Amino acid sequence: MDRAVDVLVQNKKVVLLIGGTAVAALGLYAGYKYLWRPEKAVRVGVVSQLLIHPLKSGKAVPVAEAECQKMGLKFGELQDRHWLVVTEDGHMVTARQEPRLVLVSLNCERGQASLNGPNMEELRFPIEQPNNPIIGCRVFSADIQGRDCGDKVSQWLTCYLGSEKTVRLVHFEPHMTPRNSPEPLFPKSEQVAYPDVAPVMLLSEASVKDLSSKLDNGVTVERFRPSIVISDCKPFDEDTWEQIQIGNVRLQRVMSCGRCILTTVDPNTGVISRKEPLETLKSYRLCDPSEKHIYKKAPLFGQLHTVKKTGTLKVGDEVYKISR
């Protein structure tokens, strides 16, 4: 009797082993078939603008082409959101606190950076200042470093903002340690310098036009500070592009861009209304209830991407949605 039971147990183990092996093999086969299934590329739009924001909360610099690197767009010595205004104790200062920052332009040429703003004389200073101290900074809740850009730059910004407290400018350098994206949906390996969340934010002209049609005073793409602007598509088509190819660059959508009070700063005047277009966006662009733990009450406008394959982007490049 005992022997019969042993035989049954052994046979059951063999059956389970064979079954488990079969399931694993089927899983591997399905994965193999998916990986080797040819990609489908469907044209969905055209790049109409490439915008680099060297200074966080500062004016955009339009470029005809840019390198799309892991940490965002780069053109010559201009790198997206690699300069940051901070308080003396290193906390970031953005247009949320100082709306007139949106009128400040930072440019770079031949090793020199320049600052310009309304009613201010241009200030030029070296990009590399190795003798200046490295400051510990806070961007939201994360620590990051920045090279102090000097007292003259500090005085210029403090005067421009009319601030009672001194502010300083810092520059993120290649040898410094980047931040991990604060959003849990982003892979731990993805890192940024001073952007809020992602290295690339993409938005379509049609989505902005759709929003403008609902406002008393229309808005432009500059208000939303995208990296890549797409034309020749329908409003909010970009919400459905999980993976896209532009030239030799491959981008992966991670999440929508939840919008805040910064969208109520007029990029032409530096005046904050604290109402529009945010209130209108909230009327029709809130997330699905199942995603409320991610976006909370923020309306969604634009898409945040990681860079799967680096390369060069050009205005006029066609955009392809990739699927298998």
C-alpha positions as a printed Julia matrix, in Angstrom:
324×3 Matrix{Float64}:
   0.0    0.0     0.0
   2.77   2.43    0.98
   4.62   1.64   -2.21
   1.52   2.4    -4.27
   1.16   5.75   -2.54
   4.85   6.53   -3.22
   4.37   5.72   -6.89
   1.34   8.03   -7.08
   3.25  10.84   -5.35
   6.21  10.43   -7.7
   3.93  10.39  -10.73
   2.19  13.55   -9.48
   5.57  15.29   -9.11
   6.51  14.27  -12.64
   3.19  15.58  -13.99
   3.64  18.87  -12.13
   7.24  19.16  -13.35
   6.21  18.52  -16.94
   3.3   20.95  -16.61
   5.5   23.65  -15.11
   8.12  23.15  -17.8
   5.44  23.37  -20.49
   4.05  26.61  -19.06
   7.55  28.12  -18.86
   8.28  27.02  -22.42
   5.03  28.57  -23.64
   5.92  31.8   -21.82
   9.38  31.88  -23.42
   7.88  31.12  -26.82
   5.32  33.93  -26.46
   8.05  36.35  -25.38
  10.25  35.21  -28.26
   7.42  35.7   -30.75
   6.73  39.2   -29.37
  10.36  40.29  -29.47
  10.83  39.05  -33.0
   7.51  40.35  -34.28
   8.3   43.12  -36.76
   7.69  46.66  -35.54
   4.99  48.73  -37.17
   5.69  52.42  -37.72
   2.72  54.69  -38.39
   3.25  58.35  -39.21
   1.4   60.47  -36.65
   2.81  63.99  -37.0
   5.7   66.36  -37.67
   8.1   68.18  -35.34
   7.18  71.86  -35.56
   9.32  73.25  -32.71
  12.26  72.23  -30.56
  12.54  74.3   -27.38
  15.46  74.3   -24.96
  14.97  75.93  -21.55
  18.55  76.36  -20.29
  17.39  78.17  -17.13
  14.69  76.42  -15.11
  11.59  78.69  -15.35
  13.45  80.93  -17.83
  12.68  81.79  -21.45
  12.8   79.08  -24.12
  15.47  79.07  -26.83
  13.99  77.75  -30.11
  16.45  75.67  -32.15
  16.23  74.1   -35.6
  17.92  70.91  -34.42
  19.14  69.42  -31.16
  20.9   66.43  -29.71
  18.4   64.33  -27.77
  20.45  62.98  -24.88
  19.42  60.8   -21.95
  19.0   63.93  -19.8
  17.19  66.04  -22.39
  17.84  68.32  -25.36
  21.22  69.91  -26.03
  22.39  72.38  -28.65
  26.04  73.41  -28.51
  26.64  74.65  -24.98
  22.92  74.96  -24.25
  21.46  72.12  -22.22
  17.87  71.89  -21.12
  17.32  72.95  -17.48
  20.98  72.83  -16.49
  20.9   76.26  -14.78
  18.9   76.95  -11.63
  18.11  79.96   -9.44
  18.42  79.14   -5.74
  18.16  80.86   -2.38
  21.35  81.29   -0.36
  20.63  78.03    1.44
  20.24  76.2    -1.89
  16.46  75.83   -2.28
  15.21  76.17   -5.85
  13.44  79.34   -6.98
  11.01  78.98   -9.9
   8.3   81.05  -11.56
   5.87  79.62   -9.03
   7.45  81.99   -6.49
   8.96  84.54   -8.9
   6.75  84.75  -12.03
   9.04  87.29  -13.77
  11.68  84.58  -14.14
   9.86  83.52  -17.33
  11.12  86.74  -18.98
  14.8   85.97  -18.27
  16.76  84.47  -21.13
  20.01  82.57  -20.67
  22.14  81.88  -23.72
  25.59  80.43  -24.36
  28.23  81.05  -27.0
  31.97  80.33  -27.16
  32.34  79.5   -23.51
  30.35  82.53  -22.32
  26.84  82.59  -20.85
  24.63  85.67  -20.99
  21.6   86.8   -19.0
  19.0   89.19  -20.38
  15.78  90.55  -18.89
  13.44  93.55  -19.2
  15.06  96.84  -18.16
  18.35  95.08  -17.37
  21.73  95.35  -19.07
  23.01  92.11  -20.51
  25.38  90.28  -18.18
  28.02  87.94  -19.58
  30.0   85.43  -17.54
  32.12  82.3   -18.15
  30.25  78.99  -18.31
  33.12  77.22  -16.6
  34.21  78.74  -13.3
  36.14  75.91  -11.59
  37.3   78.12   -8.69
  33.71  78.89   -7.66
  32.18  76.74   -4.91
  29.83  73.82   -5.56
  26.54  74.36   -3.74
  24.26  71.67   -2.34
  20.77  72.37   -3.73
  17.24  71.1    -3.18
  14.93  70.51   -6.13
  11.59  69.59   -4.6
  12.62  66.98   -2.02
  15.84  65.8    -3.68
  19.44  66.85   -3.14
  21.59  67.84   -6.09
  24.67  69.95   -6.71
  25.33  73.06   -8.76
  28.39  75.24   -9.48
  27.85  78.78   -8.19
  28.01  81.29  -11.06
  29.45  84.15   -8.99
  28.51  87.29   -7.1
  27.89  89.5   -10.17
  25.32  87.02  -11.48
  23.74  86.83   -8.02
  23.48  90.63   -7.84
  21.96  90.8   -11.34
  19.23  88.25  -10.53
  18.53  89.68   -7.07
  18.16  93.16   -8.57
  15.98  91.94  -11.44
  13.6   90.06   -9.15
  13.55  92.92   -6.63
  14.02  90.28   -4.0
  14.56  91.12   -0.35
  16.61  87.96   -0.08
  19.71  87.22   -2.13
  19.35  84.64   -4.88
  22.13  82.85   -6.74
  22.54  81.0   -10.03
  24.01  77.5   -10.19
  25.07  75.36  -13.14
  24.86  71.58  -13.33
  28.16  70.17  -14.65
  28.78  66.78  -16.33
  30.73  65.3   -13.38
  27.9   66.01  -10.91
  25.43  63.34   -9.76
  21.96  63.76  -11.34
  18.63  63.28   -9.53
  16.38  60.27   -9.91
  12.98  61.28  -11.26
  10.65  61.88   -8.3
   7.76  60.04   -9.97
   7.57  56.32   -9.07
   6.43  55.42  -12.61
   9.86  56.39  -13.93
  12.52  53.66  -13.94
  15.11  54.08  -11.17
  17.81  54.27  -13.85
  16.3   57.45  -15.33
  18.0   60.61  -14.09
  17.6   64.35  -14.65
  19.37  67.57  -13.66
  16.91  70.36  -12.73
  13.68  69.44  -14.62
  10.64  68.71  -12.45
  10.24  65.12  -13.61
  11.36  64.03  -17.07
  14.1   64.69  -19.62
  11.57  65.26  -22.43
   8.06  66.71  -22.46
   6.07  66.49  -25.68
   2.95  68.46  -26.63
   0.94  68.95  -29.82
  -0.12  72.24  -31.37
  -3.62  70.81  -31.79
  -3.99  70.23  -28.05
  -3.01  73.85  -27.34
  -5.44  75.07  -30.01
  -8.2   72.95  -28.47
  -7.56  74.52  -25.05
  -7.39  78.04  -26.52
 -10.81  77.57  -28.1
 -12.26  77.23  -24.6
 -10.56  80.37  -23.19
 -11.41  84.07  -23.44
  -7.71  84.73  -24.09
  -5.86  82.1   -26.07
  -2.53  80.57  -25.02
   0.59  79.42  -26.87
   2.78  76.35  -26.44
   5.43  78.46  -24.65
   3.2   78.63  -21.59
   3.53  74.86  -21.12
   7.32  74.67  -21.58
   7.56  71.56  -23.8
  10.78  70.21  -25.29
   9.19  68.94  -28.5
   6.11  70.4   -30.23
   4.22  68.29  -32.77
   1.95  69.46  -35.61
  -0.2   67.66  -38.18
  -2.15  65.59  -35.66
  -5.46  65.78  -33.77
  -5.87  67.19  -30.25
  -4.48  64.85  -27.58
  -3.3   62.25  -30.09
  -0.01  62.37  -28.18
  -1.75  60.72  -25.21
  -1.8   57.44  -27.18
   1.79  57.36  -28.41
   3.47  54.9   -26.07
   6.65  54.71  -28.13
   7.69  57.03  -30.95
  10.51  57.34  -33.44
  11.72  60.76  -34.63
  14.72  60.55  -36.97
  17.12  58.21  -35.19
  15.7   59.04  -31.74
  13.42  56.63  -29.87
  11.22  57.99  -27.06
   9.17  56.04  -24.52
   6.1   57.6   -22.92
   6.02  57.13  -19.15
   3.11  59.27  -17.98
   1.04  62.38  -18.63
   2.21  65.76  -17.4
   0.16  66.89  -14.41
  -0.21  70.68  -14.51
   0.23  73.21  -11.7
   0.01  76.94  -10.94
   2.99  77.64  -13.24
   0.66  77.37  -16.27
  -1.08  80.55  -15.07
   2.08  82.63  -15.6
   1.87  84.6   -18.86
   5.18  83.99  -20.72
   4.9   87.4   -22.41
   4.31  89.54  -19.31
   5.55  87.49  -16.36
   2.22  88.06  -14.59
   0.6   85.18  -12.67
  -3.22  84.94  -12.64
  -3.48  81.79  -10.51
  -6.61  80.86  -12.49
  -6.43  80.34  -16.25
  -5.8   78.16  -18.14
  -5.55  75.83  -15.13
  -9.23  76.09  -14.18
 -10.36  75.33  -17.72
  -7.99  72.37  -17.96
  -9.47  71.0   -14.75
 -12.92  71.11  -16.37
 -12.05  68.53  -19.02
  -8.55  67.1   -18.57
  -8.61  65.35  -15.19
  -7.32  61.8   -14.99
  -9.36  58.62  -14.87
 -10.43  57.87  -11.27
  -8.22  54.76  -11.32
  -5.15  57.01  -11.74
  -6.03  59.52   -9.04
  -3.3   58.13   -6.78
  -0.78  59.21   -9.44
  -2.08  62.59  -10.62
  -4.35  63.62   -7.72
  -6.24  66.81   -8.79
  -3.77  67.96  -11.45
  -5.15  68.24  -15.0
  -3.16  66.43  -17.68
  -1.62  68.28  -20.6
   1.39  66.96  -22.54
   3.32  63.72  -22.2
   6.52  62.89  -20.33
   9.06  60.68  -22.06
  12.34  58.91  -21.44
  14.98  58.63  -24.15
  15.4   54.98  -25.19
  17.77  55.82  -28.05
  19.73  59.07  -28.29
  20.31  60.93  -31.53
  19.52  64.12  -33.41
  16.14  65.81  -33.74
  15.27  68.38  -36.41
  12.31  70.66  -37.0
  10.42  69.05  -39.88
  11.19  65.48  -38.81
   8.26  63.12  -39.18
   7.0   61.41  -36.03
   6.17  57.68  -36.09
   4.17  55.72  -33.55
   5.82  52.36  -32.97
   3.91  49.17  -32.16
   4.37  45.42  -32.61
